[in-house]
Amino acid sequence: MKTLVLSGYGLNCERETVYACQQAGADQVDLRHISEIYGQGITLSDYGLIVLIGGFLDGDDLGGARACVNRFRYRELPGGGTFLKEMHQYVAEGGLAMGICNGFQLLVRLGLLPGGGDETTARQITLGVNNSGKYENRWVNLKVDPESPCIFTKGIETMFLPVRHGEGRIVARKREHVQALVDQRLVPLRYADENGEPTEVYPANPNGSPFGVASLCNDAGTVFGLMPHPEAFNHATNHPMWTRTGKNDGDGAGLILFQNAYRYLQK
């Protein structure tokens, strides 16, 4: 039930994320700067959940999270090896990882998503600039795949969450690669229209992702990346129409994803 939230170098959602984890039931949440990985060190096996947050990591130089991908892939740790290798070991041993927005970009470009997280898959799927050509900041409807192995989305049918990104569109060498991920149930969340059906139509789909893909998970359902921000809907008053609904108390729907993670860890 111990959680690691990594921050620094342009990331900016640490306070909301720590609060969301605490409200959802974490025993302990450690907020650590990325630089500590290469200083005193961070032992991933100490944690049940790692959350990679949103923002503009390294100023999005070379593209969203790209500079940090090179850091994690090639820079050696004080004791040898790389952080990417440690992440793969952490996941292989059953650790949970959630990547939100910029964190999702990081997981995909590291090759930890989708599917089994191998290098071949990593070169077939990435995240590109929104079709609108601009930064999108809006709330979106999401349809949940009930047959996905994703442990974070269990028991959920639909969600309403905010997005705020400029590079959120799933890009693949072939459209069939994305279709295969949908067929394999590795797309837990998809952008939905007013009828609750997955859509590629703007603005319900804010970035133009094929098949309405808003998230990905690995085969085990323990690594989960999504473009929407669940930590930004941690209280009822975060909802854009809370004054109309009159609901001014209680949890926001985004906490459900974190709560599911802690229920899984308790088992």
C-alpha positions in Angstrom: 0.0 0.0 0.0 3.1 2.2 -0.2 3.1 4.6 -3.2 5.8 6.4 -5.1 5.0 9.6 -7.0 7.9 10.9 -9.2 8.1 14.6 -9.8 10.5 17.3 -11.1 12.0 18.6 -14.4 8.7 20.3 -15.5 6.1 17.9 -14.0 3.3 19.7 -12.4 0.5 17.5 -11.0 2.3 16.2 -7.9 0.1 17.8 -5.2 -3.2 16.6 -6.8 -1.7 13.1 -7.3 -0.4 12.7 -3.8 -3.8 13.9 -2.4 -5.7 11.5 -4.7 -3.6 8.6 -3.5 -4.0 9.5 0.2 -7.8 9.9 -0.3 -8.0 6.6 -2.1 -6.4 4.6 0.8 -2.6 4.7 0.4 -0.8 3.8 3.6 2.1 6.0 2.6 2.9 8.3 -0.4 6.5 9.3 -1.1 6.9 12.3 -3.4 10.4 12.0 -4.8 12.3 14.1 -7.3 13.5 12.2 -10.4 17.1 13.3 -9.7 17.0 11.2 -6.6 17.1 8.1 -8.8 20.7 8.9 -9.7 21.6 10.2 -6.2 20.7 8.4 -3.1 18.7 6.0 -5.1 15.1 4.8 -5.0 14.3 1.1 -4.4 11.2 0.3 -6.5 10.6 -3.0 -4.7 9.6 -0.9 -1.6 6.4 0.2 -3.4 3.2 -1.4 -4.5 2.2 1.5 -6.9 4.3 3.9 -8.9 2.6 7.0 -10.4 4.2 8.9 -13.3 2.4 12.2 -13.4 1.5 14.8 -16.0 3.2 18.1 -17.0 6.0 19.0 -19.4 8.8 16.7 -18.5 12.2 18.3 -19.5 10.1 21.0 -21.3 8.9 18.3 -23.8 12.2 18.7 -25.6 12.4 16.3 -28.6 8.7 15.6 -27.9 6.6 14.6 -24.9 8.8 12.7 -22.3 11.4 11.9 -25.0 14.4 13.4 -23.2 13.5 11.5 -20.0 13.2 8.3 -22.0 16.8 8.7 -23.1 17.8 9.4 -19.4 16.0 6.2 -18.1 17.2 4.1 -21.0 20.9 5.0 -21.2 22.1 6.7 -18.0 23.6 4.2 -15.6 22.5 4.1 -12.0 25.2 4.4 -9.2 25.1 0.6 -8.7 25.0 -0.2 -12.4 22.1 -0.9 -14.8 19.5 1.6 -15.8 16.2 2.8 -14.4 14.4 1.3 -17.4 15.8 -2.2 -16.5 14.6 -1.7 -12.9 11.2 -0.7 -14.1 10.9 -3.8 -16.2 11.9 -5.9 -13.2 9.4 -4.1 -11.0 6.6 -4.8 -13.4 7.7 -8.4 -13.9 7.4 -8.9 -10.1 3.8 -7.7 -10.1 4.3 -4.0 -9.2 1.6 -1.6 -10.3 2.3 1.5 -12.5 0.1 4.3 -13.6 1.2 6.9 -16.1 -1.0 10.0 -16.5 -0.7 12.2 -19.5 3.0 13.0 -19.7 3.5 9.8 -17.6 1.5 7.9 -20.3 3.8 9.2 -23.0 6.8 8.1 -20.9 5.5 4.5 -20.4 4.7 4.1 -24.1 8.1 5.5 -25.3 10.0 3.4 -22.7 8.3 0.3 -24.2 6.4 -0.6 -21.0 3.1 -0.1 -22.9 1.2 -1.5 -24.7 0.9 -5.3 -24.2 3.9 -7.0 -22.8 6.1 -3.9 -23.1 8.7 -5.1 -25.6 10.9 -3.1 -27.9 9.1 -4.2 -31.1 5.7 -3.0 -29.8 7.3 0.2 -28.6 8.3 1.1 -32.1 4.9 0.4 -33.5 2.9 2.6 -31.1 3.6 6.2 -29.9 1.8 9.4 -29.1 1.7 12.3 -31.5 0.4 15.9 -31.8 -3.3 16.4 -31.6 -5.1 16.5 -34.9 -6.4 20.0 -33.9 -2.8 21.2 -33.9 -3.3 22.8 -30.5 -3.3 22.1 -26.8 -6.7 20.7 -25.7 -8.1 21.5 -22.2 -11.6 20.1 -21.8 -13.6 17.4 -20.0 -14.4 14.2 -21.9 -16.7 11.3 -21.7 -15.0 7.9 -21.5 -16.3 4.4 -22.2 -14.7 1.6 -20.2 -14.0 -1.9 -21.7 -15.4 -4.3 -19.0 -13.4 -7.1 -20.5 -10.0 -5.4 -20.2 -7.5 -7.0 -17.8 -6.8 -3.5 -16.4 -7.1 -3.7 -12.6 -7.5 0.1 -12.4 -10.8 0.2 -14.3 -12.6 -2.8 -12.8 -16.3 -2.2 -12.0 -16.5 1.0 -14.0 -18.7 1.5 -17.0 -18.2 5.2 -17.9 -16.1 8.1 -16.7 -16.0 11.9 -17.0 -12.5 13.3 -16.7 -10.5 16.3 -17.8 -7.8 16.3 -20.5 -5.1 18.8 -20.9 -2.5 17.9 -23.5 -1.0 18.8 -26.9 0.4 15.3 -27.8 -2.3 12.7 -27.0 -3.1 11.1 -30.3 -2.2 7.4 -30.6 0.0 6.9 -33.7 0.8 3.5 -35.2 2.7 2.3 -38.3 -0.6 0.7 -39.4 -4.2 1.3 -38.3 -4.4 -2.4 -37.8 -1.9 -2.2 -35.0 -4.4 -0.1 -33.0 -7.3 -2.3 -34.0 -5.4 -5.3 -32.6 -4.9 -3.5 -29.2 -8.7 -2.9 -29.1 -9.4 -6.5 -30.0 -7.0 -7.8 -27.3 -8.8 -5.7 -24.7 -5.7 -3.6 -24.0 -7.6 -0.3 -24.4 -9.4 0.2 -21.1 -10.7 3.7 -21.8 -12.0 5.2 -25.1 -13.3 8.7 -25.8 -17.0 8.5 -26.2 -19.8 10.7 -27.8 -23.0 11.9 -26.1 -24.5 8.4 -26.6 -21.6 6.7 -24.8 -20.1 5.2 -27.9 -16.4 5.3 -28.8 -15.7 8.1 -31.3 -13.0 9.7 -33.4 -15.0 12.9 -33.9 -13.7 16.1 -32.4 -14.2 17.6 -29.8 -15.6 14.5 -28.0 -12.3 12.9 -29.1 -9.9 15.7 -28.3 -6.9 14.5 -30.2 -8.1 12.3 -33.0 -6.9 8.9 -31.6 -8.1 6.1 -33.9 -10.9 4.0 -32.4 -11.1 6.7 -29.6 -8.1 5.2 -27.7 -7.6 7.2 -24.5 -5.5 4.7 -22.6 -3.5 1.5 -22.8 -2.6 -1.3 -20.4 -0.2 -4.3 -20.5 -1.3 -7.9 -20.8 -1.5 -8.4 -17.0 -3.5 -5.2 -16.5 -0.9 -3.9 -13.9 0.6 -1.1 -16.1 -1.9 1.5 -17.1 -1.4 4.7 -19.0 -4.1 7.3 -19.8 -4.3 10.8 -21.2 -7.2 12.1 -19.0 -6.3 13.3 -15.5 -8.1 11.2 -12.8 -6.2 13.1 -10.0 -7.8 16.3 -11.2 -11.3 14.9 -10.3 -10.5 14.1 -6.7 -13.5 16.0 -5.1 -17.1 16.6 -6.1 -16.4 20.3 -6.6 -13.9 19.6 -9.3 -16.8 18.8 -11.6 -17.4 21.7 -14.0 -21.1 21.7 -13.3 -21.1 21.0 -9.6 -23.0 24.2 -8.8 -25.8 23.1 -11.0 -25.9 19.6 -9.6 -25.7 20.9 -6.1 -23.2 18.2 -5.1 -20.5 20.0 -3.1 -19.1 17.2 -1.0 -17.7 13.7 -1.5 -15.1 12.1 -3.7 -14.6 12.8 -7.4 -14.9 9.9 -9.8 -11.2 10.0 -10.7 -10.4 8.5 -7.3 -12.0 5.2 -8.3 -8.9 4.3 -10.4 -6.6 4.8 -7.5 -9.0 2.9 -5.1 -9.1 -0.1 -7.5 -5.3 -0.1 -7.3 -5.2 -0.3 -3.5 -8.0 -2.9 -3.4 -5.9 -5.0 -5.7 -2.8 -4.6 -3.5 -4.8 -5.5 -0.4 -5.5 -8.8 -1.8 
